[in-house]
Amino acid sequence: MRILVTGTSGLVGNLIARRLAFEGHSVRALSRNPASGAHAQGVVEKVEIADLTIPSTLTGVADGCDAVVHCAGLVGSGRGDAAEYLRVNAEGTRALLNAAKASGVKRFVFMSTAGVYGLNMLKGNVDETTPTFKSNGYTNSKIAAEEIVRAGGLEYVILRPYWITGGGDRFLIPSVAPMLMNGTFTYLGDGQQEWSLSAVENVSAAAALAAVHPGAANQVYNVADATVRISETVETIAKALGIPAPTKRSSAFRVGLQVFLHQSPDDPAHVMSIDLFFPLWRVMTLNAQKIRRDLGWEPKIPWRDSITEGALAWKRKNAP
């Protein structure tokens, strides 16, 4: 098959392109500029230069392609410009979907996020029947993009991974590691709460499978390869950083009050982000049985290996 992959300068999109090429598919990359497209050189047959926010630049980028795997987008805490998140993540998805339709593409795979469940994640063991819940600019834009994909007129597959880990991890390790290094990390309670982890290699395998498997058409899949205690995760990060595991424990109420009152990282009283507070406080786990059952997907990379790789990569870049 010939498959167009967006976001190949990022952690997930780059690995998806490599995975598909390794499996023998003809892969085309979409990048905003030649510099970001360089990440895919030598892996893909062609790099298309286009901007999701300028629909006219997308004309013809998917000509001859059987499927599109859409990973590009604006990421972050979601507390920035809500209109900009919608412009890039929702309207940009619409523009790409329309270009794909015009080119005769059959299937559109959209990389969403488990963040679309919002506060509904707090019940734990969340499956795909759980309603979405609007919470911030980023996740709201992903909810809007999912609705666009569902109504777009192509076969679609929507993937919802949670806590993507590995080298290049942008959130979990960068949030936890600095607190471990400066001794400020605290468990909210006993640290026995659980969360779901998704090694980036396993997510890329799921996306590659979603692009080609007949049974994936018009489905939504959670992607998570391990349910792990928070204390196990944090201890693994600390071990990779070469420091003692933390033992400090605090009440969720006291820390939560400080988190909500001092949300800016520039505030001297800031302790952690809201996005980290909730998972540390409550069980937030995904049920990913559906993708295993329907597509035969099984994670190959153990969670400890992925967390360790991510922590070591962070240490090489940031630790003195």
Order of alpha helices (4+ residues) and beta strands (2+ residues): beta-alpha-beta-alpha-beta-beta-alpha-alpha-beta-alpha-beta-beta-alpha-beta-beta-alpha-beta-beta-alpha-beta-alpha-alpha-alpha-alpha
